[in-house]
């Protein structure tokens, strides 16, 4: 697993790490607004990412495994 800053992110959280997560998901191709709040839309998009890239646990929570996989996939696209 790739190293990512911070820990697990979920509903109700806000700030720079959530904004970074949203920006990464948007860069990957998900139509997600970047506003820094982990809202229902963010949870749904994280769940969609997990359904495709990490089927072992689809819960809409951006844990370290989910975030690390997203970071790795973004790096591989370059």
DRENTORLUM-991778 format. One record per residue: residue number from 0; x, y, z of N, C-alpha, C, O in turn. Coordinates in nm, 4 decimals. Atoms other than C-alpha are relative to their C-alpha. Layout:
<nodes>
logu->NUM nu->X nv->Y nw->Z cau->X cav->Y caw->Z cu->X cv->Y cw->Z ou->X ov->Y ow->Z
...
</nodes>
This chain:
<nodes>
logu->0 nu->0.0851 nv->-0.1186 nw->0.0000 cau->0.0000 cav->0.0000 caw->0.0000 cu->0.0884 cv->0.1231 cw->0.0000 ou->0.1926 ov->0.1266 ow->0.0655
logu->1 nu->-0.0736 nv->-0.1249 nw->0.0064 cau->0.1197 cav->0.3476 caw->-0.0797 cu->-0.0270 cv->0.0842 cw->0.1236 ou->-0.1352 ov->0.0783 ow->0.1819
logu->2 nu->0.0163 nv->-0.0890 nw->-0.1151 cau->0.1762 cav->0.5992 caw->0.1980 cu->-0.0808 cv->0.1229 cw->-0.0412 ou->-0.0565 ov->0.1822 ow->-0.1463
logu->3 nu->0.0781 nv->-0.1218 nw->0.0209 cau->-0.0777 cav->0.8807 caw->0.2192 cu->-0.0071 cv->0.0750 cw->0.1318 ou->-0.0009 ov->0.0148 ow->0.2390
logu->4 nu->0.0053 nv->-0.0832 nw->-0.1200 cau->-0.1030 cav->1.1700 caw->0.4625 cu->-0.1321 cv->-0.0187 cw->0.0718 ou->-0.2361 ov->-0.0381 ow->0.0088
logu->5 nu->0.1219 nv->0.0074 nw->-0.0795 cau->-0.3523 cav->1.1497 caw->0.7454 cu->-0.0491 cv->-0.1419 cw->0.0159 ou->0.0189 ov->-0.2377 ow->-0.0209
logu->6 nu->0.0587 nv->0.1312 nw->-0.0232 cau->-0.5780 cav->0.8648 caw->0.8394 cu->-0.1262 cv->-0.0178 cw->-0.0797 ou->-0.1384 ov->0.0292 ow->-0.1928
logu->7 nu->0.1284 nv->0.0324 nw->0.0602 cau->-0.9234 cav->0.7481 caw->0.7589 cu->-0.0873 cv->0.1256 cw->-0.0072 ou->-0.0934 ov->0.2030 ow->0.0883
logu->8 nu->0.0894 nv->-0.1144 nw->0.0181 cau->-1.1671 cav->1.0076 caw->0.6209 cu->-0.1420 cv->-0.0500 cw->-0.0232 ou->-0.1641 ov->-0.1468 ow->-0.0959
logu->9 nu->0.1388 nv->0.0414 nw->0.0154 cau->-1.5433 cav->0.9837 caw->0.6451 cu->-0.0971 cv->0.1145 cw->0.0150 ou->-0.0571 ov->0.2294 ow->0.0339
logu->10 nu->0.1053 nv->-0.1017 nw->-0.0063 cau->-1.8743 cav->1.1679 caw->0.6578 cu->0.0129 cv->0.0910 cw->0.1225 ou->0.0450 ov->0.0470 ow->0.2329
logu->11 nu->-0.0046 nv->-0.0989 nw->-0.1070 cau->-1.8832 cav->1.4856 caw->0.8628 cu->0.1354 cv->0.0668 cw->0.0152 ou->0.1465 ov->0.1698 ow->0.0817
logu->12 nu->-0.1319 nv->-0.0602 nw->-0.0112 cau->-1.5134 cav->1.5558 caw->0.8288 cu->0.0162 cv->0.1093 cw->-0.1044 ou->-0.0552 ov->0.1127 ow->-0.2046
logu->13 nu->-0.0254 nv->-0.1082 nw->0.0946 cau->-1.3771 cav->1.8622 caw->0.6547 cu->0.1452 cv->0.0429 cw->0.0125 ou->0.2148 ov->0.0080 ow->0.1079
logu->14 nu->-0.1357 nv->-0.0529 nw->-0.0044 cau->-1.0530 cav->2.0341 caw->0.5733 cu->0.0815 cv->-0.0370 cw->-0.1214 ou->0.0303 ov->-0.0883 ow->-0.2208
logu->15 nu->-0.0935 nv->0.0156 nw->0.1109 cau->-0.7509 cav->2.0090 caw->0.3519 cu->0.0099 cv->-0.1444 cw->-0.0495 ou->0.0151 ov->-0.1671 ow->-0.1703
logu->16 nu->-0.0119 nv->0.1386 nw->0.0435 cau->-0.7264 cav->1.6283 caw->0.3494 cu->-0.1227 cv->-0.0444 cw->-0.0795 ou->-0.1104 ov->-0.1191 ow->-0.1766
logu->17 nu->0.1224 nv->0.0322 nw->0.0753 cau->-1.0882 cav->1.5971 caw->0.2354 cu->0.0045 cv->0.0693 cw->-0.1358 ou->-0.0317 ov->0.0101 ow->-0.2375
logu->18 nu->-0.0131 nv->-0.0735 nw->0.1257 cau->-1.0269 cav->1.8635 caw->-0.0273 cu->0.0974 cv->-0.0708 cw->-0.0943 ou->0.0706 ov->-0.0825 ow->-0.2139
logu->19 nu->-0.0982 nv->0.0735 nw->0.0812 cau->-0.7193 cav->1.6723 caw->-0.1497 cu->-0.0608 cv->-0.1289 cw->-0.0555 ou->-0.0395 ov->-0.1623 ow->-0.1721
logu->20 nu->0.0671 nv->0.1224 nw->0.0441 cau->-0.9220 cav->1.3494 caw->-0.1673 cu->-0.0970 cv->0.0310 cw->-0.1134 ou->-0.0974 ov->-0.0377 ow->-0.2155
logu->21 nu->0.0965 nv->-0.0381 nw->0.1033 cau->-1.1969 cav->1.5210 caw->-0.3664 cu->0.0711 cv->0.0401 cw->-0.1294 ou->0.0264 ov->0.0042 ow->-0.2384
logu->22 nu->-0.0759 nv->-0.0415 nw->0.1181 cau->-0.9408 cav->1.6758 caw->-0.6024 cu->0.0586 cv->-0.1221 cw->-0.0718 ou->0.0582 ov->-0.1284 ow->-0.1947
logu->23 nu->-0.0552 nv->0.1220 nw->0.0604 cau->-0.7777 cav->1.3366 caw->-0.6588 cu->-0.1088 cv->-0.0795 cw->-0.0711 ou->-0.0872 ov->-0.1277 ow->-0.1822
logu->24 nu->0.1105 nv->0.0718 nw->0.0635 cau->-1.1131 cav->1.1711 caw->-0.7311 cu->-0.0466 cv->0.0719 cw->-0.1265 ou->-0.0783 ov->0.0080 ow->-0.2268
logu->25 nu->0.0383 nv->-0.0783 nw->0.1185 cau->-1.2018 cav->1.4531 caw->-0.9710 cu->0.1042 cv->-0.0176 cw->-0.1103 ou->0.0687 ov->-0.0334 ow->-0.2271
logu->26 nu->-0.1070 nv->0.0183 nw->0.0984 cau->-0.8630 cav->1.4198 caw->-1.1434 cu->-0.0052 cv->-0.1387 cw->-0.0620 ou->0.0344 ov->-0.1577 ow->-0.1770
logu->27 nu->0.0095 nv->0.1377 nw->0.0497 cau->-0.9262 cav->1.0472 caw->-1.1790 cu->-0.1184 cv->-0.0172 cw->-0.0952 ou->-0.1267 ov->-0.1158 ow->-0.1684
logu->28 nu->0.1097 nv->0.0041 nw->0.0947 cau->-1.2464 cav->1.1239 caw->-1.3669 cu->-0.1389 cv->-0.0008 cw->0.0604 ou->-0.2383 ov->-0.0015 ow->-0.0122
logu->29 nu->0.1307 nv->-0.0055 nw->-0.0647 cau->-1.5238 cav->1.1286 caw->-1.1106 cu->-0.0474 cv->0.1452 cw->0.0041 ou->0.0304 ov->0.2348 ow->0.0370
logu->30 nu->0.0549 nv->-0.1352 nw->-0.0002 cau->-1.7504 cav->1.4323 caw->-1.1386 cu->-0.0327 cv->0.0458 cw->0.1410 ou->-0.1489 ov->0.0452 ow->0.1818
logu->31 nu->0.0161 nv->-0.0364 nw->-0.1404 cau->-1.6993 cav->1.5531 caw->-0.7845 cu->0.0458 cv->0.1431 cw->0.0209 ou->0.1545 ov->0.1819 ow->-0.0221
logu->32 nu->-0.0395 nv->-0.1369 nw->-0.0352 cau->-1.6988 cav->1.9117 caw->-0.6613 cu->0.1019 cv->-0.0040 cw->0.1130 ou->0.0926 ov->-0.0868 ow->0.2036
logu->33 nu->-0.1039 nv->-0.0099 nw->-0.1033 cau->-1.3967 cav->2.0070 caw->-0.4513 cu->-0.0378 cv->0.1149 cw->0.0919 ou->-0.0307 ov->0.2314 ow->0.0530
logu->34 nu->0.0419 nv->-0.1035 nw->-0.0948 cau->-1.5170 cav->2.1918 caw->-0.1411 cu->0.0470 cv->-0.0278 cw->0.1419 ou->0.0258 ov->0.0544 ow->0.2311
logu->35 nu->-0.0596 nv->0.0273 nw->-0.1303 cau->-1.3469 cav->2.0222 caw->0.1535 cu->-0.0910 cv->-0.0557 cw->0.1065 ou->-0.0503 ov->-0.0661 ow->0.2222
logu->36 nu->0.0912 nv->0.0629 nw->-0.0970 cau->-1.6528 cav->1.8667 caw->0.3215 cu->-0.0319 cv->-0.1418 cw->-0.0463 ou->-0.0681 ov->-0.1625 ow->-0.1622
logu->37 nu->0.0294 nv->0.1399 nw->0.0332 cau->-1.7011 cav->1.4884 caw->0.3303 cu->-0.1505 cv->-0.0193 cw->0.0139 ou->-0.2007 ov->-0.0600 ow->0.1186
logu->38 nu->0.1459 nv->0.0047 nw->-0.0001 cau->-2.0674 cav->1.4948 caw->0.2360 cu->-0.0496 cv->-0.1295 cw->-0.0657 ou->0.0296 ov->-0.2186 ow->-0.0964
logu->39 nu->0.0585 nv->0.1203 nw->0.0599 cau->-2.3069 cav->1.2358 caw->0.0895 cu->0.0541 cv->-0.0252 cw->-0.1405 ou->0.0757 ov->-0.1401 ow->-0.1793
logu->40 nu->-0.0533 nv->0.0148 nw->0.1350 cau->-2.1777 cav->1.3029 caw->-0.2619 cu->0.1402 cv->-0.0606 cw->0.0035 ou->0.1718 ov->-0.1493 ow->-0.0758
logu->41 nu->-0.1360 nv->0.0526 nw->-0.0125 cau->-1.8185 cav->1.2371 caw->-0.1549 cu->-0.0042 cv->-0.1467 cw->0.0402 ou->0.0697 ov->-0.2284 ow->-0.0148
logu->42 nu->0.0114 nv->0.1398 nw->-0.0423 cau->-1.9192 cav->0.9171 caw->0.0221 cu->-0.0443 cv->-0.0885 cw->-0.1167 ou->0.0072 ov->-0.1991 ow->-0.1333
logu->43 nu->0.0471 nv->0.0776 nw->0.1145 cau->-2.1047 cav->0.7982 caw->-0.2893 cu->0.1118 cv->-0.0213 cw->-0.1024 ou->0.1256 ov->-0.1304 ow->-0.1576
logu->44 nu->-0.1085 nv->0.0114 nw->0.0973 cau->-1.8058 cav->0.8686 caw->-0.5138 cu->0.1094 cv->-0.0924 cw->0.0526 ou->0.1636 ov->-0.1732 ow->-0.0229
logu->45 nu->-0.0986 nv->0.0914 nw->-0.0584 cau->-1.5651 cav->0.6956 caw->-0.2757 cu->-0.0520 cv->-0.1438 cw->-0.0113 ou->0.0243 ov->-0.2349 ow->-0.0437
logu->46 nu->0.0587 nv->0.1331 nw->0.0145 cau->-1.8039 cav->0.3983 caw->-0.2751 cu->0.0086 cv->-0.0510 cw->-0.1432 ou->0.0367 ov->-0.1688 ow->-0.1650
logu->47 nu->-0.0112 nv->0.0390 nw->0.1407 cau->-1.8078 cav->0.3949 caw->-0.6565 cu->0.1441 cv->-0.0393 cw->-0.0331 ou->0.1675 ov->-0.1382 ow->-0.1025
logu->48 nu->-0.1416 nv->0.0331 nw->0.0204 cau->-1.4265 cav->0.3998 caw->-0.6604 cu->0.0304 cv->-0.1372 cw->0.0602 ou->0.0956 ov->-0.2203 ow->-0.0030
logu->49 nu->-0.0254 nv->0.1276 nw->-0.0668 cau->-1.4178 cav->0.1121 caw->-0.4118 cu->-0.0650 cv->-0.1163 cw->-0.0752 ou->-0.0051 ov->-0.2233 ow->-0.0857
logu->50 nu->0.0671 nv->0.1076 nw->0.0746 cau->-1.6704 cav->-0.0928 caw->-0.6137 cu->0.0828 cv->-0.0442 cw->-0.1199 ou->0.0822 ov->-0.1615 ow->-0.1571
logu->51 nu->-0.0803 nv->0.0329 nw->0.1177 cau->-1.4374 cav->-0.0768 caw->-0.9103 cu->0.1412 cv->-0.0465 cw->0.0358 ou->0.1919 ov->-0.1413 ow->-0.0243
logu->52 nu->-0.1423 nv->0.0221 nw->-0.0262 cau->-1.0905 cav->-0.0804 caw->-0.7520 cu->0.0309 cv->-0.0739 cw->0.1299 ou->0.1439 ov->-0.1188 ow->0.1492
logu->53 nu->-0.0254 nv->0.0726 nw->-0.1251 cau->-1.1326 cav->-0.2407 caw->-0.4073 cu->-0.1298 cv->-0.0617 cw->0.0499 ou->-0.1937 ov->-0.0102 ow->0.1417
logu->54 nu->0.1285 nv->0.0623 nw->-0.0294 cau->-1.4284 cav->-0.4749 caw->-0.3897 cu->-0.0064 cv->-0.0673 cw->0.1371 ou->-0.1157 ov->-0.0998 ow->0.1835
logu->55 nu->-0.0004 nv->0.0699 nw->-0.1285 cau->-1.3230 cav->-0.6335 caw->-0.0596 cu->-0.0827 cv->0.0734 cw->0.1060 ou->-0.1438 ov->0.0095 ow->0.1916
logu->56 nu->0.0807 nv->-0.0776 nw->-0.0943 cau->-1.4887 cav->-0.3507 caw->0.1356 cu->-0.0464 cv->0.1275 cw->-0.0687 ou->0.0328 ov->0.2175 ow->-0.0967
logu->57 nu->0.0602 nv->-0.1179 nw->0.0629 cau->-1.7241 cav->-0.0995 caw->-0.0224 cu->-0.0878 cv->0.0663 cw->0.1047 ou->-0.2005 ov->0.0231 ow->0.1288
logu->58 nu->0.0745 nv->-0.0659 nw->-0.1072 cau->-1.8339 cav->0.1385 caw->0.2518 cu->-0.0035 cv->0.1521 cw->-0.0140 ou->-0.0657 ov->0.2199 ow->0.0677
logu->59 nu->0.0000 nv->-0.1444 nw->0.0202 cau->-1.7716 cav->0.4891 caw->0.1157 cu->0.0901 cv->0.0764 cw->0.0946 ou->0.0877 ov->0.1994 ow->0.0978
logu->60 nu->-0.0952 nv->-0.0619 nw->-0.0923 cau->-1.5066 cav->0.5549 caw->0.3799 cu->0.1376 cv->-0.0039 cw->-0.0640 ou->0.1830 ov->-0.1093 ow->-0.1085
logu->61 nu->-0.1320 nv->-0.0089 nw->0.0632 cau->-1.1714 cav->0.6735 caw->0.2479 cu->0.1072 cv->-0.0389 cw->0.1006 ou->0.1709 ov->0.0467 ow->0.1619
logu->62 nu->-0.1042 nv->0.0481 nw->-0.0900 cau->-0.9410 cav->0.4549 caw->0.4548 cu->0.1348 cv->0.0065 cw->-0.0705 ou->0.1430 ov->0.0455 ow->-0.1870
logu->63 nu->-0.1345 nv->-0.0108 nw->0.0564 cau->-0.5671 cav->0.4342 caw->0.3985 cu->0.0169 cv->-0.0865 cw->-0.1246 ou->0.0857 ov->-0.0465 ow->-0.2185
logu->64 nu->-0.0120 nv->0.0867 nw->0.1171 cau->-0.5998 cav->0.1437 caw->0.1549 cu->-0.0654 cv->0.0641 cw->-0.1231 ou->-0.0078 ov->0.0640 ow->-0.2319
logu->65 nu->0.0708 nv->-0.0655 nw->0.1099 cau->-0.8549 cav->0.3272 caw->-0.0601 cu->0.0789 cv->0.1198 cw->-0.0504 ou->0.0979 ov->0.1352 ow->-0.1711
logu->66 nu->-0.0734 nv->-0.1203 nw->0.0390 cau->-0.6571 cav->0.6509 caw->-0.0596 cu->0.1341 cv->-0.0340 cw->-0.0638 ou->0.1767 ov->0.0321 ow->-0.1585
logu->67 nu->-0.1264 nv->0.0435 nw->0.0577 cau->-0.3307 cav->0.4714 caw->-0.1297 cu->-0.0177 cv->-0.0545 cw->-0.1405 ou->0.0637 ov->-0.0274 ow->-0.2287
logu->68 nu->0.0272 nv->0.0544 nw->0.1335 cau->-0.4812 cav->0.2860 caw->-0.4248 cu->-0.0278 cv->0.1133 cw->-0.0987 ou->0.0213 ov->0.1113 ow->-0.2115
logu->69 nu->0.0294 nv->-0.1142 nw->0.0861 cau->-0.6173 cav->0.6124 caw->-0.5667 cu->0.1285 cv->0.0744 cw->-0.0362 ou->0.1488 ov->0.1099 ow->-0.1523
logu->70 nu->-0.1270 nv->-0.0701 nw->0.0253 cau->-0.2761 cav->0.7804 caw->-0.5306 cu->0.0862 cv->-0.0780 cw->-0.0987 ou->0.1456 ov->-0.0190 ow->-0.1889
logu->71 nu->-0.0799 nv->0.0825 nw->0.0897 cau->-0.1028 cav->0.4893 caw->-0.7031 cu->-0.0559 cv->0.0031 cw->-0.1420 ou->0.0197 ov->0.0161 ow->-0.2383
logu->72 nu->0.0615 nv->-0.0027 nw->0.1323 cau->-0.3513 cav->0.4833 caw->-0.9904 cu->0.0201 cv->0.1344 cw->-0.0697 ou->0.0411 ov->0.1390 ow->-0.1909
logu->73 nu->-0.0254 nv->-0.1322 nw->0.0589 cau->-0.3119 cav->0.8575 caw->-1.0438 cu->0.1439 cv->0.0120 cw->-0.0485 ou->0.1687 ov->0.0679 ow->-0.1553
logu->74 nu->-0.1405 nv->-0.0050 nw->0.0408 cau->0.0669 cav->0.8229 caw->-1.0563 cu->0.0232 cv->-0.0827 cw->-0.1262 ou->0.1013 ov->-0.0438 ow->-0.2130
logu->75 nu->-0.0183 nv->0.0884 nw->0.1152 cau->0.0404 cav->0.5377 caw->-1.3074 cu->-0.0584 cv->0.0592 cw->-0.1276 ou->-0.0180 ov->0.0204 ow->-0.2372
logu->76 nu->0.0624 nv->-0.0614 nw->0.1177 cau->-0.1734 cav->0.7502 caw->-1.5407 cu->0.0905 cv->0.1010 cw->-0.0681 ou->0.0685 ov->0.1362 ow->-0.1840
logu->77 nu->-0.0866 nv->-0.1056 nw->0.0538 cau->0.1041 cav->1.0032 caw->-1.5921 cu->0.0943 cv->-0.0562 cw->-0.1047 ou->0.1749 ov->0.0177 ow->-0.1612
</nodes>
